[in-house]
């Protein structure tokens, strides 16, 4: 099995898994059991959606439709206009 999607949350992982399952591709969410141990920490990068090696190309196509890329510049501007509540400004 190989990772085809690194999820930011269990919700994103479940959406990806459901889309793959609906298309006939067996999918597994790895790292879901670690969520309870994280508490209030904003941990990322440990929840992965995995599929059998032979299904990777089709799974990537499906996930590309489910999670299309955001418009150019959308990520760079997210939260850019919000001031830091601590008043800290990097040098």
PyMOL commands that set and color helices and strands:
alter all, ss='L'
color gray80, all
select helices_A, chain A and resi 10-22+32-37+53-66+74-77
alter helices_A, ss='H'
color red, helices_A
select strands_A, chain A and resi 2-7+27-30+47-51
alter strands_A, ss='S'
color yellow, strands_A
deselect
rebuild
show_as cartoon
